[in-house]
């Protein structure tokens, strides 16, 4: 049964500006694994933006936003060996999903030159 659906779109230029100008932005919002995935990419800002959008979409699907101790760094977007993105949870976010009996998380990412988007579906 679907417990929640979230969607988010972000301008790539906004994320590129933060990556270039804001000290610690990447480390505050992305895991070491996400950074390792995005950094060598030709369109790294698009990849960061897609992951940022997925985190936003996840919190929208959960229905909580990122308040009450929940944080972006607790939601990690990683790709499997075939390139399919998935979400790994940690900390309070993981505990809250257990409490809400979330049994499955599905994520889809997309990006074009100027925009990155993500959709997240939660199963309960």
Biopython code that builds the backbone (N, CA, C, O; Angstrom):
import numpy as np
from Bio.PDB.StructureBuilder import StructureBuilder

atoms = [
    (1, "UNK", "N", (0.844, -1.177, 0.000)),
    (1, "UNK", "CA", (0.000, 0.000, 0.000)),
    (1, "UNK", "C", (0.894, 1.247, 0.000)),
    (1, "UNK", "O", (1.893, 1.297, 0.718)),
    (2, "UNK", "N", (0.540, 2.228, -0.788)),
    (2, "UNK", "CA", (1.303, 3.472, -0.854)),
    (2, "UNK", "C", (1.000, 4.307, 0.390)),
    (2, "UNK", "O", (-0.157, 4.578, 0.713)),
    (3, "UNK", "N", (2.068, 4.706, 1.075)),
    (3, "UNK", "CA", (1.943, 5.532, 2.278)),
    (3, "UNK", "C", (2.192, 7.008, 1.992)),
    (3, "UNK", "O", (1.713, 7.873, 2.725)),
    (4, "UNK", "N", (2.933, 7.295, 0.937)),
    (4, "UNK", "CA", (3.225, 8.686, 0.620)),
    (4, "UNK", "C", (3.908, 8.823, -0.718)),
    (4, "UNK", "O", (4.608, 7.918, -1.173)),
    (5, "UNK", "N", (3.696, 9.968, -1.345)),
    (5, "UNK", "CA", (4.340, 10.303, -2.608)),
    (5, "UNK", "C", (4.877, 11.719, -2.470)),
    (5, "UNK", "O", (4.193, 12.613, -1.970)),
    (6, "UNK", "N", (6.115, 11.909, -2.922)),
    (6, "UNK", "CA", (6.714, 13.241, -2.907)),
    (6, "UNK", "C", (7.402, 13.513, -4.224)),
    (6, "UNK", "O", (7.916, 12.599, -4.869)),
    (7, "UNK", "N", (7.410, 14.764, -4.619)),
    (7, "UNK", "CA", (8.077, 15.177, -5.853)),
    (7, "UNK", "C", (8.764, 16.504, -5.591)),
    (7, "UNK", "O", (8.278, 17.322, -4.810)),
    (8, "UNK", "N", (9.901, 16.711, -6.250)),
    (8, "UNK", "CA", (10.589, 17.984, -6.111)),
    (8, "UNK", "C", (11.388, 18.259, -7.377)),
    (8, "UNK", "O", (11.914, 17.340, -8.005)),
    (9, "UNK", "N", (11.472, 19.523, -7.740)),
    (9, "UNK", "CA", (12.278, 19.996, -8.860)),
    (9, "UNK", "C", (13.128, 21.156, -8.359)),
    (9, "UNK", "O", (12.654, 22.002, -7.601)),
    (10, "UNK", "N", (14.375, 21.189, -8.786)),
    (10, "UNK", "CA", (15.276, 22.258, -8.355)),
    (10, "UNK", "C", (16.091, 22.756, -9.546)),
    (10, "UNK", "O", (16.418, 21.992, -10.453)),
    (11, "UNK", "N", (16.404, 24.020, -9.528)),
    (11, "UNK", "CA", (17.261, 24.591, -10.566)),
    (11, "UNK", "C", (18.700, 24.161, -10.318)),
    (11, "UNK", "O", (19.217, 24.326, -9.213)),
    (12, "UNK", "N", (19.337, 23.619, -11.320)),
    (12, "UNK", "CA", (20.721, 23.155, -11.203)),
    (12, "UNK", "C", (21.640, 24.314, -10.835)),
    (12, "UNK", "O", (22.581, 24.140, -10.060)),
    (13, "UNK", "N", (21.372, 25.492, -11.384)),
    (13, "UNK", "CA", (22.229, 26.656, -11.114)),
    (13, "UNK", "C", (22.246, 27.021, -9.628)),
    (13, "UNK", "O", (23.261, 27.487, -9.110)),
    (14, "UNK", "N", (21.137, 26.811, -8.959)),
    (14, "UNK", "CA", (21.060, 27.102, -7.521)),
    (14, "UNK", "C", (22.001, 26.199, -6.732)),
    (14, "UNK", "O", (22.702, 26.656, -5.829)),
    (15, "UNK", "N", (22.011, 24.920, -7.078)),
    (15, "UNK", "CA", (22.889, 23.968, -6.400)),
    (15, "UNK", "C", (24.344, 24.226, -6.795)),
    (15, "UNK", "O", (25.230, 24.166, -5.942)),
    (16, "UNK", "N", (24.601, 24.510, -8.059)),
    (16, "UNK", "CA", (25.965, 24.800, -8.510)),
    (16, "UNK", "C", (26.541, 25.994, -7.751)),
    (16, "UNK", "O", (27.712, 25.990, -7.369)),
    (17, "UNK", "N", (25.713, 27.010, -7.537)),
    (17, "UNK", "CA", (26.145, 28.199, -6.799)),
    (17, "UNK", "C", (26.511, 27.836, -5.360)),
    (17, "UNK", "O", (27.520, 28.311, -4.838)),
    (18, "UNK", "N", (25.709, 27.011, -4.729)),
    (18, "UNK", "CA", (25.992, 26.590, -3.348)),
    (18, "UNK", "C", (27.263, 25.743, -3.263)),
    (18, "UNK", "O", (28.060, 25.899, -2.337)),
    (19, "UNK", "N", (27.446, 24.848, -4.232)),
    (19, "UNK", "CA", (28.637, 24.002, -4.253)),
    (19, "UNK", "C", (29.893, 24.861, -4.373)),
    (19, "UNK", "O", (30.891, 24.620, -3.693)),
    (20, "UNK", "N", (29.832, 25.860, -5.240)),
    (20, "UNK", "CA", (31.000, 26.704, -5.499)),
    (20, "UNK", "C", (31.258, 27.725, -4.398)),
    (20, "UNK", "O", (32.410, 28.026, -4.086)),
    (21, "UNK", "N", (30.200, 28.252, -3.817)),
    (21, "UNK", "CA", (30.382, 29.388, -2.913)),
    (21, "UNK", "C", (30.167, 29.160, -1.441)),
    (21, "UNK", "O", (30.618, 29.963, -0.624)),
    (22, "UNK", "N", (29.499, 28.103, -1.078)),
    (22, "UNK", "CA", (29.152, 27.882, 0.327)),
    (22, "UNK", "C", (30.067, 26.822, 0.927)),
    (22, "UNK", "O", (29.971, 25.642, 0.589)),
    (23, "UNK", "N", (30.941, 27.247, 1.804)),
    (23, "UNK", "CA", (31.876, 26.310, 2.430)),
    (23, "UNK", "C", (31.106, 25.283, 3.265)),
    (23, "UNK", "O", (30.303, 25.638, 4.127)),
    (24, "UNK", "N", (31.365, 24.021, 2.993)),
    (24, "UNK", "CA", (30.733, 22.953, 3.747)),
    (24, "UNK", "C", (29.362, 22.526, 3.259)),
    (24, "UNK", "O", (28.744, 21.644, 3.856)),
    (25, "UNK", "N", (28.868, 23.137, 2.176)),
    (25, "UNK", "CA", (27.540, 22.786, 1.675)),
    (25, "UNK", "C", (27.440, 21.297, 1.358)),
    (25, "UNK", "O", (26.505, 20.629, 1.800)),
    (26, "UNK", "N", (28.397, 20.779, 0.597)),
    (26, "UNK", "CA", (28.354, 19.366, 0.203)),
    (26, "UNK", "C", (28.351, 18.462, 1.429)),
    (26, "UNK", "O", (27.564, 17.519, 1.511)),
    (27, "UNK", "N", (29.225, 18.750, 2.370)),
    (27, "UNK", "CA", (29.338, 17.895, 3.564)),
    (27, "UNK", "C", (28.109, 17.992, 4.461)),
    (27, "UNK", "O", (27.790, 17.041, 5.175)),
    (28, "UNK", "N", (27.428, 19.111, 4.435)),
    (28, "UNK", "CA", (26.226, 19.295, 5.262)),
    (28, "UNK", "C", (25.025, 18.540, 4.698)),
    (28, "UNK", "O", (24.191, 18.042, 5.453)),
    (29, "UNK", "N", (24.938, 18.457, 3.364)),
    (29, "UNK", "CA", (23.753, 17.880, 2.745)),
    (29, "UNK", "C", (23.959, 16.513, 2.099)),
    (29, "UNK", "O", (22.990, 15.807, 1.822)),
    (30, "UNK", "N", (25.209, 16.138, 1.858)),
    (30, "UNK", "CA", (25.472, 14.895, 1.133)),
    (30, "UNK", "C", (26.451, 14.002, 1.896)),
    (30, "UNK", "O", (27.335, 14.481, 2.606)),
    (31, "UNK", "N", (26.269, 12.699, 1.730)),
    (31, "UNK", "CA", (27.161, 11.720, 2.360)),
    (31, "UNK", "C", (28.461, 11.609, 1.561)),
    (31, "UNK", "O", (28.567, 12.111, 0.442)),
    (32, "UNK", "N", (29.423, 10.956, 2.151)),
    (32, "UNK", "CA", (30.692, 10.706, 1.452)),
    (32, "UNK", "C", (30.443, 9.895, 0.178)),
    (32, "UNK", "O", (31.082, 10.140, -0.846)),
    (33, "UNK", "N", (29.530, 8.942, 0.235)),
    (33, "UNK", "CA", (29.199, 8.139, -0.940)),
    (33, "UNK", "C", (28.567, 8.960, -2.049)),
    (33, "UNK", "O", (28.870, 8.758, -3.225)),
    (34, "UNK", "N", (27.696, 9.879, -1.685)),
    (34, "UNK", "CA", (27.061, 10.747, -2.681)),
    (34, "UNK", "C", (28.090, 11.680, -3.319)),
    (34, "UNK", "O", (28.080, 11.899, -4.531)),
    (35, "UNK", "N", (28.967, 12.219, -2.494)),
    (35, "UNK", "CA", (30.012, 13.111, -2.997)),
    (35, "UNK", "C", (30.936, 12.343, -3.946)),
    (35, "UNK", "O", (31.294, 12.845, -5.011)),
    (36, "UNK", "N", (31.319, 11.130, -3.555)),
    (36, "UNK", "CA", (32.187, 10.306, -4.408)),
    (36, "UNK", "C", (31.514, 9.993, -5.744)),
    (36, "UNK", "O", (32.189, 9.907, -6.769)),
    (37, "UNK", "N", (30.201, 9.823, -5.742)),
    (37, "UNK", "CA", (29.469, 9.550, -6.984)),
    (37, "UNK", "C", (29.409, 10.801, -7.861)),
    (37, "UNK", "O", (29.642, 10.719, -9.067)),
    (38, "UNK", "N", (29.101, 11.953, -7.272)),
    (38, "UNK", "CA", (28.853, 13.168, -8.049)),
    (38, "UNK", "C", (30.118, 13.869, -8.537)),
    (38, "UNK", "O", (30.146, 14.375, -9.659)),
    (39, "UNK", "N", (31.144, 13.907, -7.727)),
    (39, "UNK", "CA", (32.335, 14.702, -8.052)),
    (39, "UNK", "C", (32.965, 14.379, -9.397)),
    (39, "UNK", "O", (33.273, 15.310, -10.141)),
    (40, "UNK", "N", (33.175, 13.121, -9.754)),
    (40, "UNK", "CA", (33.846, 12.874, -11.035)),
    (40, "UNK", "C", (32.940, 13.037, -12.256)),
    (40, "UNK", "O", (33.419, 12.964, -13.387)),
    (41, "UNK", "N", (31.664, 13.252, -12.050)),
    (41, "UNK", "CA", (30.716, 13.367, -13.161)),
    (41, "UNK", "C", (30.913, 14.684, -13.909)),
    (41, "UNK", "O", (31.201, 15.723, -13.315)),
    (42, "UNK", "N", (30.751, 14.609, -15.202)),
    (42, "UNK", "CA", (30.844, 15.808, -16.043)),
    (42, "UNK", "C", (29.777, 16.834, -15.631)),
    (42, "UNK", "O", (30.070, 18.026, -15.541)),
    (43, "UNK", "N", (28.576, 16.389, -15.389)),
    (43, "UNK", "CA", (27.484, 17.267, -14.956)),
    (43, "UNK", "C", (27.256, 17.136, -13.463)),
    (43, "UNK", "O", (26.143, 16.846, -13.024)),
    (44, "UNK", "N", (28.296, 17.347, -12.686)),
    (44, "UNK", "CA", (28.201, 17.074, -11.239)),
    (44, "UNK", "C", (27.104, 17.888, -10.551)),
    (44, "UNK", "O", (26.436, 17.379, -9.652)),
    (45, "UNK", "N", (26.910, 19.139, -10.957)),
    (45, "UNK", "CA", (25.870, 19.956, -10.314)),
    (45, "UNK", "C", (24.491, 19.352, -10.552)),
    (45, "UNK", "O", (23.645, 19.375, -9.658)),
    (46, "UNK", "N", (24.254, 18.808, -11.752)),
    (46, "UNK", "CA", (22.968, 18.153, -12.033)),
    (46, "UNK", "C", (22.767, 16.938, -11.133)),
    (46, "UNK", "O", (21.663, 16.693, -10.647)),
    (47, "UNK", "N", (23.840, 16.179, -10.916)),
    (47, "UNK", "CA", (23.747, 14.990, -10.069)),
    (47, "UNK", "C", (23.519, 15.347, -8.609)),
    (47, "UNK", "O", (22.717, 14.708, -7.928)),
    (48, "UNK", "N", (24.223, 16.367, -8.127)),
    (48, "UNK", "CA", (23.963, 16.844, -6.763)),
    (48, "UNK", "C", (22.523, 17.351, -6.642)),
    (48, "UNK", "O", (21.833, 17.059, -5.666)),
    (49, "UNK", "N", (22.084, 18.109, -7.640)),
    (49, "UNK", "CA", (20.733, 18.681, -7.607)),
    (49, "UNK", "C", (19.673, 17.582, -7.590)),
    (49, "UNK", "O", (18.680, 17.692, -6.871)),
    (50, "UNK", "N", (19.873, 16.530, -8.371)),
    (50, "UNK", "CA", (18.913, 15.424, -8.390)),
    (50, "UNK", "C", (18.836, 14.762, -7.014)),
    (50, "UNK", "O", (17.748, 14.409, -6.559)),
    (51, "UNK", "N", (19.959, 14.592, -6.359)),
    (51, "UNK", "CA", (19.978, 13.987, -5.022)),
    (51, "UNK", "C", (19.335, 14.912, -3.996)),
    (51, "UNK", "O", (18.626, 14.453, -3.101)),
    (52, "UNK", "N", (19.581, 16.214, -4.124)),
    (52, "UNK", "CA", (18.942, 17.181, -3.237)),
    (52, "UNK", "C", (17.428, 17.124, -3.420)),
    (52, "UNK", "O", (16.679, 17.123, -2.443)),
    (53, "UNK", "N", (16.985, 17.077, -4.668)),
    (53, "UNK", "CA", (15.550, 16.987, -4.955)),
    (53, "UNK", "C", (14.961, 15.702, -4.389)),
    (53, "UNK", "O", (13.831, 15.707, -3.901)),
    (54, "UNK", "N", (15.705, 14.603, -4.446)),
    (54, "UNK", "CA", (15.216, 13.326, -3.906)),
    (54, "UNK", "C", (15.039, 13.406, -2.396)),
    (54, "UNK", "O", (14.084, 12.850, -1.854)),
    (55, "UNK", "N", (15.939, 14.082, -1.719)),
    (55, "UNK", "CA", (15.820, 14.229, -0.270)),
    (55, "UNK", "C", (14.584, 15.062, 0.074)),
    (55, "UNK", "O", (13.829, 14.727, 0.987)),
    (56, "UNK", "N", (14.391, 16.150, -0.673)),
    (56, "UNK", "CA", (13.185, 16.975, -0.485)),
    (56, "UNK", "C", (11.925, 16.150, -0.754)),
    (56, "UNK", "O", (10.972, 16.194, 0.023)),
    (57, "UNK", "N", (11.926, 15.402, -1.853)),
    (57, "UNK", "CA", (10.771, 14.577, -2.197)),
    (57, "UNK", "C", (10.508, 13.518, -1.139)),
    (57, "UNK", "O", (9.354, 13.220, -0.832)),
    (58, "UNK", "N", (11.567, 12.947, -0.580)),
    (58, "UNK", "CA", (11.414, 11.945, 0.479)),
    (58, "UNK", "C", (10.683, 12.552, 1.676)),
    (58, "UNK", "O", (9.720, 11.972, 2.176)),
    (59, "UNK", "N", (11.139, 13.715, 2.135)),
    (59, "UNK", "CA", (10.497, 14.334, 3.300)),
    (59, "UNK", "C", (9.057, 14.754, 3.004)),
    (59, "UNK", "O", (8.214, 14.732, 3.901)),
    (60, "UNK", "N", (8.770, 15.131, 1.774)),
    (60, "UNK", "CA", (7.393, 15.422, 1.393)),
    (60, "UNK", "C", (6.547, 14.156, 1.431)),
    (60, "UNK", "O", (5.417, 14.178, 1.920)),
    (61, "UNK", "N", (7.085, 13.060, 0.921)),
    (61, "UNK", "CA", (6.352, 11.786, 0.951)),
    (61, "UNK", "C", (6.103, 11.334, 2.383)),
    (61, "UNK", "O", (5.043, 10.791, 2.694)),
    (62, "UNK", "N", (7.072, 11.557, 3.243)),
    (62, "UNK", "CA", (6.942, 11.178, 4.653)),
    (62, "UNK", "C", (5.897, 12.046, 5.356)),
    (62, "UNK", "O", (5.258, 11.618, 6.317)),
    (63, "UNK", "N", (5.738, 13.278, 4.855)),
    (63, "UNK", "CA", (4.732, 14.178, 5.421)),
    (63, "UNK", "C", (5.208, 14.967, 6.619)),
    (63, "UNK", "O", (4.398, 15.575, 7.318)),
    (64, "UNK", "N", (6.509, 14.973, 6.872)),
    (64, "UNK", "CA", (7.040, 15.645, 8.055)),
    (64, "UNK", "C", (7.861, 16.879, 7.738)),
    (64, "UNK", "O", (8.021, 17.750, 8.594)),
    (65, "UNK", "N", (8.381, 16.971, 6.531)),
    (65, "UNK", "CA", (9.421, 17.952, 6.276)),
    (65, "UNK", "C", (10.660, 17.503, 7.048)),
    (65, "UNK", "O", (10.667, 16.420, 7.632)),
    (66, "UNK", "N", (11.674, 18.303, 7.056)),
    (66, "UNK", "CA", (12.880, 17.912, 7.796)),
    (66, "UNK", "C", (12.990, 18.709, 9.086)),
    (66, "UNK", "O", (13.892, 19.526, 9.272)),
    (67, "UNK", "N", (12.048, 18.443, 9.955)),
    (67, "UNK", "CA", (12.037, 19.083, 11.279)),
    (67, "UNK", "C", (12.047, 18.003, 12.350)),
    (67, "UNK", "O", (12.000, 16.814, 12.035)),
    (68, "UNK", "N", (12.105, 18.398, 13.573)),
    (68, "UNK", "CA", (12.071, 17.439, 14.672)),
    (68, "UNK", "C", (13.308, 16.554, 14.731)),
    (68, "UNK", "O", (13.235, 15.393, 15.133)),
    (69, "UNK", "N", (14.440, 17.111, 14.328)),
    (69, "UNK", "CA", (15.675, 16.340, 14.387)),
    (69, "UNK", "C", (15.979, 15.544, 13.134)),
    (69, "UNK", "O", (17.037, 14.920, 13.049)),
    (70, "UNK", "N", (15.074, 15.548, 12.151)),
    (70, "UNK", "CA", (15.355, 14.863, 10.887)),
    (70, "UNK", "C", (16.305, 15.750, 10.075)),
    (70, "UNK", "O", (16.264, 16.976, 10.175)),
    (71, "UNK", "N", (17.158, 15.112, 9.271)),
    (71, "UNK", "CA", (18.161, 15.895, 8.564)),
    (71, "UNK", "C", (18.465, 15.302, 7.197)),
    (71, "UNK", "O", (18.312, 14.101, 6.971)),
    (72, "UNK", "N", (18.895, 16.164, 6.299)),
    (72, "UNK", "CA", (19.238, 15.747, 4.940)),
    (72, "UNK", "C", (20.324, 14.686, 4.936)),
    (72, "UNK", "O", (20.273, 13.751, 4.136)),
    (73, "UNK", "N", (21.304, 14.818, 5.816)),
    (73, "UNK", "CA", (22.409, 13.853, 5.798)),
    (73, "UNK", "C", (21.981, 12.458, 6.269)),
    (73, "UNK", "O", (22.753, 11.507, 6.143)),
    (74, "UNK", "N", (20.768, 12.322, 6.808)),
    (74, "UNK", "CA", (20.247, 11.008, 7.209)),
    (74, "UNK", "C", (19.584, 10.270, 6.043)),
    (74, "UNK", "O", (19.200, 9.109, 6.179)),
    (75, "UNK", "N", (19.453, 10.936, 4.915)),
    (75, "UNK", "CA", (18.840, 10.359, 3.714)),
    (75, "UNK", "C", (19.923, 10.320, 2.636)),
    (75, "UNK", "O", (20.355, 11.363, 2.148)),
    (76, "UNK", "N", (20.356, 9.117, 2.269)),
    (76, "UNK", "CA", (21.444, 8.963, 1.313)),
    (76, "UNK", "C", (20.918, 8.335, 0.030)),
    (76, "UNK", "O", (20.247, 7.304, 0.058)),
    (77, "UNK", "N", (21.232, 8.971, -1.094)),
    (77, "UNK", "CA", (20.812, 8.469, -2.399)),
    (77, "UNK", "C", (22.013, 7.773, -3.036)),
    (77, "UNK", "O", (22.998, 8.420, -3.393)),
    (78, "UNK", "N", (21.923, 6.457, -3.175)),
    (78, "UNK", "CA", (23.007, 5.662, -3.748)),
    (78, "UNK", "C", (22.488, 4.866, -4.929)),
    (78, "UNK", "O", (21.312, 4.505, -4.971)),
    (79, "UNK", "N", (23.348, 4.594, -5.874)),
    (79, "UNK", "CA", (22.978, 3.800, -7.040)),
    (79, "UNK", "C", (23.467, 2.367, -6.879)),
    (79, "UNK", "O", (24.546, 2.129, -6.337)),
    (80, "UNK", "N", (22.661, 1.407, -7.354)),
    (80, "UNK", "CA", (23.110, 0.016, -7.335)),
    (80, "UNK", "C", (24.048, -0.219, -8.526)),
    (80, "UNK", "O", (24.352, 0.714, -9.269)),
    (81, "UNK", "N", (24.499, -1.443, -8.702)),
    (81, "UNK", "CA", (25.476, -1.748, -9.751)),
    (81, "UNK", "C", (24.928, -1.498, -11.156)),
    (81, "UNK", "O", (25.701, -1.302, -12.094)),
    (82, "UNK", "N", (23.622, -1.503, -11.307)),
    (82, "UNK", "CA", (23.013, -1.226, -12.611)),
    (82, "UNK", "C", (22.718, 0.262, -12.817)),
    (82, "UNK", "O", (22.273, 0.670, -13.890)),
    (83, "UNK", "N", (22.969, 1.063, -11.786)),
    (83, "UNK", "CA", (22.724, 2.497, -11.877)),
    (83, "UNK", "C", (21.396, 2.962, -11.316)),
    (83, "UNK", "O", (21.111, 4.159, -11.322)),
    (84, "UNK", "N", (20.575, 2.037, -10.828)),
    (84, "UNK", "CA", (19.268, 2.402, -10.267)),
    (84, "UNK", "C", (19.468, 3.076, -8.904)),
    (84, "UNK", "O", (20.136, 2.524, -8.029)),
    (85, "UNK", "N", (18.889, 4.263, -8.727)),
    (85, "UNK", "CA", (19.033, 4.930, -7.436)),
    (85, "UNK", "C", (18.142, 4.300, -6.365)),
    (85, "UNK", "O", (17.065, 3.777, -6.649)),
    (86, "UNK", "N", (18.620, 4.367, -5.149)),
    (86, "UNK", "CA", (17.863, 3.909, -3.996)),
    (86, "UNK", "C", (18.138, 4.837, -2.827)),
    (86, "UNK", "O", (19.024, 5.689, -2.893)),
    (87, "UNK", "N", (17.380, 4.670, -1.766)),
    (87, "UNK", "CA", (17.537, 5.515, -0.586)),
    (87, "UNK", "C", (17.938, 4.653, 0.600)),
    (87, "UNK", "O", (17.330, 3.619, 0.876)),
    (88, "UNK", "N", (18.981, 5.106, 1.296)),
    (88, "UNK", "CA", (19.437, 4.478, 2.538)),
    (88, "UNK", "C", (19.187, 5.492, 3.645)),
    (88, "UNK", "O", (19.575, 6.655, 3.536)),
    (89, "UNK", "N", (18.532, 5.038, 4.716)),
    (89, "UNK", "CA", (18.194, 5.937, 5.827)),
    (89, "UNK", "C", (19.084, 5.682, 7.036)),
    (89, "UNK", "O", (19.588, 4.578, 7.243)),
    (90, "UNK", "N", (19.260, 6.732, 7.823)),
    (90, "UNK", "CA", (20.039, 6.646, 9.054)),
    (90, "UNK", "C", (19.359, 7.468, 10.151)),
    (90, "UNK", "O", (18.463, 8.268, 9.882)),
    (91, "UNK", "N", (19.796, 7.256, 11.372)),
    (91, "UNK", "CA", (19.404, 8.102, 12.493)),
    (91, "UNK", "C", (17.917, 8.178, 12.764)),
    (91, "UNK", "O", (17.185, 7.197, 12.637)),
    (92, "UNK", "N", (17.491, 9.382, 13.145)),
    (92, "UNK", "CA", (16.079, 9.606, 13.495)),
    (92, "UNK", "C", (15.143, 9.357, 12.321)),
    (92, "UNK", "O", (14.011, 8.910, 12.504)),
    (93, "UNK", "N", (15.614, 9.643, 11.137)),
    (93, "UNK", "CA", (14.780, 9.416, 9.950)),
    (93, "UNK", "C", (14.488, 7.930, 9.783)),
    (93, "UNK", "O", (13.355, 7.548, 9.486)),
    (94, "UNK", "N", (15.491, 7.100, 9.969)),
    (94, "UNK", "CA", (15.304, 5.654, 9.886)),
    (94, "UNK", "C", (14.349, 5.172, 10.977)),
    (94, "UNK", "O", (13.468, 4.352, 10.719)),
    (95, "UNK", "N", (14.525, 5.680, 12.187)),
    (95, "UNK", "CA", (13.664, 5.299, 13.307)),
    (95, "UNK", "C", (12.214, 5.714, 13.056)),
    (95, "UNK", "O", (11.291, 4.958, 13.359)),
    (96, "UNK", "N", (12.013, 6.905, 12.509)),
    (96, "UNK", "CA", (10.654, 7.374, 12.233)),
    (96, "UNK", "C", (9.990, 6.505, 11.166)),
    (96, "UNK", "O", (8.798, 6.212, 11.260)),
    (97, "UNK", "N", (10.747, 6.096, 10.161)),
    (97, "UNK", "CA", (10.182, 5.229, 9.120)),
    (97, "UNK", "C", (9.807, 3.864, 9.693)),
    (97, "UNK", "O", (8.809, 3.271, 9.283)),
    (98, "UNK", "N", (10.596, 3.369, 10.630)),
    (98, "UNK", "CA", (10.216, 2.119, 11.313)),
    (98, "UNK", "C", (8.918, 2.320, 12.076)),
    (98, "UNK", "O", (8.022, 1.478, 12.020)),
    (99, "UNK", "N", (8.817, 3.442, 12.795)),
    (99, "UNK", "CA", (7.615, 3.755, 13.565)),
    (99, "UNK", "C", (6.387, 3.833, 12.653)),
    (99, "UNK", "O", (5.315, 3.346, 13.012)),
    (100, "UNK", "N", (6.544, 4.444, 11.473)),
    (100, "UNK", "CA", (5.452, 4.572, 10.508)),
    (100, "UNK", "C", (5.253, 3.302, 9.679)),
    (100, "UNK", "O", (4.369, 3.245, 8.824)),
    (101, "UNK", "N", (6.081, 2.286, 9.936)),
    (101, "UNK", "CA", (6.021, 0.994, 9.247)),
    (101, "UNK", "C", (6.197, 1.128, 7.734)),
    (101, "UNK", "O", (5.489, 0.500, 6.947)),
    (102, "UNK", "N", (7.165, 1.968, 7.351)),
    (102, "UNK", "CA", (7.516, 2.103, 5.938)),
    (102, "UNK", "C", (8.311, 0.858, 5.551)),
    (102, "UNK", "O", (9.355, 0.579, 6.141)),
    (103, "UNK", "N", (7.827, 0.118, 4.573)),
    (103, "UNK", "CA", (8.462, -1.147, 4.180)),
    (103, "UNK", "C", (9.230, -1.053, 2.871)),
    (103, "UNK", "O", (10.055, -1.917, 2.573)),
    (104, "UNK", "N", (8.973, -0.038, 2.105)),
    (104, "UNK", "CA", (9.658, 0.117, 0.827)),
    (104, "UNK", "C", (9.758, 1.578, 0.440)),
    (104, "UNK", "O", (8.864, 2.376, 0.721)),
    (105, "UNK", "N", (10.862, 1.915, -0.212)),
    (105, "UNK", "CA", (11.070, 3.277, -0.699)),
    (105, "UNK", "C", (11.509, 3.180, -2.153)),
    (105, "UNK", "O", (12.461, 2.470, -2.477)),
    (106, "UNK", "N", (10.817, 3.890, -3.017)),
    (106, "UNK", "CA", (11.144, 3.921, -4.438)),
    (106, "UNK", "C", (11.495, 5.355, -4.817)),
    (106, "UNK", "O", (10.825, 6.300, -4.401)),
    (107, "UNK", "N", (12.540, 5.504, -5.601)),
    (107, "UNK", "CA", (12.969, 6.842, -6.015)),
    (107, "UNK", "C", (13.323, 6.837, -7.496)),
    (107, "UNK", "O", (13.911, 5.883, -8.006)),
    (108, "UNK", "N", (12.958, 7.908, -8.170)),
    (108, "UNK", "CA", (13.330, 8.108, -9.565)),
    (108, "UNK", "C", (13.910, 9.509, -9.687)),
    (108, "UNK", "O", (13.329, 10.479, -9.200)),
    (109, "UNK", "N", (15.058, 9.607, -10.341)),
    (109, "UNK", "CA", (15.747, 10.882, -10.541)),
    (109, "UNK", "C", (15.782, 11.208, -12.025)),
    (109, "UNK", "O", (15.844, 10.310, -12.865)),
    (110, "UNK", "N", (15.741, 12.492, -12.342)),
    (110, "UNK", "CA", (15.930, 12.916, -13.725)),
    (110, "UNK", "C", (16.560, 14.296, -13.722)),
    (110, "UNK", "O", (16.375, 15.078, -12.790)),
    (111, "UNK", "N", (17.300, 14.580, -14.772)),
    (111, "UNK", "CA", (17.863, 15.920, -14.902)),
    (111, "UNK", "C", (18.108, 16.252, -16.365)),
    (111, "UNK", "O", (18.430, 15.395, -17.188)),
    (112, "UNK", "N", (17.943, 17.518, -16.641)),
    (112, "UNK", "CA", (18.296, 18.071, -17.940)),
    (112, "UNK", "C", (19.192, 19.260, -17.653)),
    (112, "UNK", "O", (19.566, 19.476, -16.500)),
    (113, "UNK", "N", (19.539, 20.016, -18.633)),
    (113, "UNK", "CA", (20.517, 21.092, -18.487)),
    (113, "UNK", "C", (20.250, 21.996, -17.275)),
    (113, "UNK", "O", (21.156, 22.232, -16.476)),
    (114, "UNK", "N", (19.053, 22.492, -17.132)),
    (114, "UNK", "CA", (18.761, 23.512, -16.121)),
    (114, "UNK", "C", (18.034, 23.028, -14.876)),
    (114, "UNK", "O", (17.989, 23.745, -13.876)),
    (115, "UNK", "N", (17.460, 21.819, -14.915)),
    (115, "UNK", "CA", (16.629, 21.351, -13.807)),
    (115, "UNK", "C", (16.917, 19.890, -13.464)),
    (115, "UNK", "O", (17.262, 19.077, -14.322)),
    (116, "UNK", "N", (16.760, 19.595, -12.181)),
    (116, "UNK", "CA", (16.807, 18.204, -11.705)),
    (116, "UNK", "C", (15.530, 17.956, -10.916)),
    (116, "UNK", "O", (15.041, 18.840, -10.212)),
    (117, "UNK", "N", (14.998, 16.749, -11.039)),
    (117, "UNK", "CA", (13.749, 16.393, -10.354)),
    (117, "UNK", "C", (13.862, 14.999, -9.771)),
    (117, "UNK", "O", (14.696, 14.190, -10.177)),
    (118, "UNK", "N", (12.996, 14.748, -8.806)),
    (118, "UNK", "CA", (12.922, 13.423, -8.192)),
    (118, "UNK", "C", (11.505, 13.154, -7.734)),
    (118, "UNK", "O", (10.766, 14.063, -7.355)),
    (119, "UNK", "N", (11.143, 11.874, -7.779)),
    (119, "UNK", "CA", (9.874, 11.389, -7.246)),
    (119, "UNK", "C", (10.212, 10.287, -6.266)),
    (119, "UNK", "O", (11.056, 9.436, -6.545)),
    (120, "UNK", "N", (9.545, 10.302, -5.101)),
    (120, "UNK", "CA", (9.723, 9.260, -4.091)),
    (120, "UNK", "C", (8.357, 8.708, -3.722)),
    (120, "UNK", "O", (7.411, 9.460, -3.486)),
    (121, "UNK", "N", (8.268, 7.378, -3.674)),
    (121, "UNK", "CA", (7.053, 6.690, -3.243)),
    (121, "UNK", "C", (7.409, 5.837, -2.046)),
    (121, "UNK", "O", (8.374, 5.073, -2.081)),
    (122, "UNK", "N", (6.622, 5.969, -0.977)),
    (122, "UNK", "CA", (6.807, 5.173, 0.233)),
    (122, "UNK", "C", (5.720, 4.122, 0.300)),
    (122, "UNK", "O", (4.547, 4.406, 0.058)),
    (123, "UNK", "N", (6.119, 2.903, 0.632)),
    (123, "UNK", "CA", (5.170, 1.799, 0.839)),
    (123, "UNK", "C", (5.076, 1.498, 2.321)),
    (123, "UNK", "O", (6.078, 1.472, 3.035)),
    (124, "UNK", "N", (3.860, 1.273, 2.763)),
    (124, "UNK", "CA", (3.638, 0.923, 4.175)),
    (124, "UNK", "C", (2.959, -0.404, 4.309)),
    (124, "UNK", "O", (2.696, -0.854, 5.425)),
]
sb = StructureBuilder()
sb.init_structure("model")
sb.init_model(0)
sb.init_chain("A")
sb.init_seg("    ")
for serial, (resi, resn, name, xyz) in enumerate(atoms, 1):
    if name == "N":
        sb.init_residue(resn, " ", resi, " ")
    sb.init_atom(name, np.array(xyz, "f"), 0.0, 1.0, " ", f" {name:<3s}", serial, name[0])
structure = sb.get_structure()
